[in-house]
Amino acid sequence: PSLIPVLLTMACYSLLSSLTVVFCCLESAAAFSSTNNVPARPSSAVSITGSSSSTPPLLTYPLTQVVSDIDDTLKSSGGVQVAGVTLGGIDVQYERGDFYPGVFQFMWELSLHPVTINQRYYDDNFYEKDSAFSLQLSPPKVAVLTARAEEFKAALEIKDGSKLAKALRRTGELSDVNPTKEWGIGPVLYGSVSEWIIQDRKGLRKFNNFERLIEQDPTGQILQYVYVGDTGELDQEAGETMLREYPEVVKAVFLHVVSSDPPSSYPPSGIPIPSPKLINGRPLVFFRTYVGAAARATQLGLMEDDGLMRVVEEAERSLTEGGVPKGSSKWIDIERDIDMAYRTLEVDLS
């Protein structure tokens, strides 16, 4: 079965210099239908209203939809197992259900960046003080690819009232830049019981679900994607396949490096992080914390410098408010990546 393509509508504009263009696209549903695999329209609205002798382009740069795994990516699985089968992942550094410091801010900043540069381009090229033109963009909602079994959806469904959905939504609402109540969880594509039994199928299932997702805009002119997963459940296989098969629409893949080893066993230099690499000219980035991920994203031009600093501040706030002792492995990892963040900013300012 295939997805019904996203409905793109454009209102007609007057020939007498009065123009109203509404380009509605990408307004994300909270979840995909489990019966017909048809999503409600994916997230974000682009609108330009006003009058002028020249018509500005509706979208100069494609928007970014972050596509994310859940367990060990957004929140820790705790490394819990049942009968030798992991319940979502392997990470034991954080307690099961703990959100990773800065994760929501990181995804917000990735989503926000194309909105910012589109607005900047519009202001530089089309803005006139006396013009009635107004450009309004909303960052696309986060799409979710999860190995959670659809057969257990009644118990595992990600609902609008969940802690995860509320945390994402609150990040958009409280943002100092382009705050919105419309950002949060978008389409959710699940796995199945068969992948829980035969674990090696998880990567393929996530890739197949990604192919369903991109049917909302196969051209990549409106939406492009950044995939965020982890190293614990074949997300690397899924991400590398995305880069090999769809480099024209996948901007980058970020993989959270997790371990089943207890923090007490970590070497003084921390868990080794593989070096970034290119697949079809697109980056595959490994990271330990979302501060490190944000630093890499900034280096790649996927995030503003100010956005990087907001991720740093949010990660520090999360650990501080959580009462995490300064000498813990969590602080050590964060502080190491904060150093990388400041080095990144120094290069950008030089």
Secondary structure as the mmCIF struct_conf table of DSSP 4:
data_model
#
loop_
_struct_conf.conf_type_id
_struct_conf.id
_struct_conf.beg_label_comp_id
_struct_conf.beg_label_asym_id
_struct_conf.beg_label_seq_id
_struct_conf.end_label_comp_id
_struct_conf.end_label_asym_id
_struct_conf.end_label_seq_id
HELX_LH_PP_P HELX_LH_PP_P1 LEU A 3 LEU A 7
STRN STRN1 THR A 9 MET A 10
BEND BEND1 LEU A 15 SER A 17
STRN STRN2 SER A 18 GLU A 27
BEND BEND2 ALA A 30 ALA A 31
TURN_TY1_P TURN_TY1_P1 SER A 34 ASN A 36
HELX_LH_PP_P HELX_LH_PP_P2 PRO A 39 PRO A 42
STRN STRN3 SER A 43 SER A 51
BEND BEND3 SER A 53 SER A 54
HELX_LH_PP_P HELX_LH_PP_P3 THR A 55 PRO A 57
BEND BEND4 LEU A 58 LEU A 58
BEND BEND5 THR A 60 TYR A 61
STRN STRN4 LEU A 63 SER A 68
STRN STRN5 ASP A 71 ASP A 71
TURN_TY1_P TURN_TY1_P2 ASP A 72 LEU A 74
STRN STRN6 LYS A 75 LYS A 75
TURN_TY1_P TURN_TY1_P3 GLY A 78 GLY A 79
STRN STRN7 GLN A 81 VAL A 82
TURN_TY1_P TURN_TY1_P4 ALA A 83 GLY A 84
STRN STRN8 VAL A 85 THR A 86
BEND BEND6 LEU A 87 GLY A 88
BEND BEND7 GLN A 93 TYR A 94
TURN_TY1_P TURN_TY1_P5 ARG A 96 GLY A 97
HELX_LH_PP_P HELX_LH_PP_P4 ASP A 98 ASP A 98
STRN STRN9 PHE A 99 PHE A 99
HELX_LH_PP_P HELX_LH_PP_P5 TYR A 100 TYR A 100
TURN_TY1_P TURN_TY1_P6 PRO A 101 GLY A 102
HELX_RH_AL_P HELX_RH_AL_P1 VAL A 103 ASN A 125
TURN_TY1_P TURN_TY1_P7 PHE A 126 PHE A 126
TURN_TY1_P TURN_TY1_P8 LYS A 129 ASP A 130
STRN STRN10 SER A 134 LEU A 137
HELX_LH_PP_P HELX_LH_PP_P6 PRO A 139 LYS A 141
STRN STRN11 VAL A 142 ALA A 149
HELX_RH_3T_P HELX_RH_3T_P1 GLU A 150 PHE A 152
HELX_RH_AL_P HELX_RH_AL_P2 LYS A 153 LEU A 156
TURN_TY1_P TURN_TY1_P9 ASP A 160 GLY A 161
BEND BEND8 SER A 162 SER A 162
HELX_RH_AL_P HELX_RH_AL_P3 LYS A 163 GLU A 173
TURN_TY1_P TURN_TY1_P10 LEU A 174 LEU A 174
BEND BEND9 ASP A 176 ASN A 178
BEND BEND10 LYS A 181 GLU A 182
BEND BEND11 GLY A 184 GLY A 184
STRN STRN12 ILE A 185 GLY A 191
HELX_RH_AL_P HELX_RH_AL_P4 VAL A 193 ILE A 197
BEND BEND12 ILE A 198 ILE A 198
HELX_RH_3T_P HELX_RH_3T_P2 GLN A 199 ARG A 201
HELX_RH_AL_P HELX_RH_AL_P5 LYS A 202 LEU A 213
HELX_RH_3T_P HELX_RH_3T_P3 ILE A 214 GLN A 216
TURN_TY1_P TURN_TY1_P11 PRO A 218 THR A 219
BEND BEND13 GLN A 221 ILE A 222
STRN STRN13 LEU A 223 ASP A 230
TURN_TY1_P TURN_TY1_P12 THR A 231 LEU A 234
HELX_RH_AL_P HELX_RH_AL_P6 ASP A 235 GLU A 245
TURN_TY1_P TURN_TY1_P13 PRO A 247 VAL A 249
STRN STRN14 VAL A 250 HIS A 256
BEND BEND14 SER A 260 ASP A 261
HELX_RH_3T_P HELX_RH_3T_P4 PRO A 263 SER A 265
TURN_TY1_P TURN_TY1_P14 PRO A 268 SER A 269
BEND BEND15 ILE A 271 ILE A 271
HELX_LH_PP_P HELX_LH_PP_P7 PRO A 274 PRO A 276
STRN STRN15 LYS A 277 ILE A 279
TURN_TY1_P TURN_TY1_P15 ASN A 280 GLY A 281
STRN STRN16 ARG A 282 PHE A 287
BEND BEND16 ARG A 288 THR A 289
HELX_RH_AL_P HELX_RH_AL_P7 TYR A 290 GLN A 299
TURN_TY1_P TURN_TY1_P16 LEU A 300 GLY A 301
BEND BEND17 LEU A 302 MET A 303
HELX_RH_AL_P HELX_RH_AL_P8 ASP A 305 GLU A 321
TURN_TY1_P TURN_TY1_P17 GLY A 322 GLY A 323
TURN_TY1_P TURN_TY1_P18 LYS A 326 GLY A 327
BEND BEND18 SER A 328 SER A 328
HELX_RH_AL_P HELX_RH_AL_P9 SER A 329 LEU A 349
#
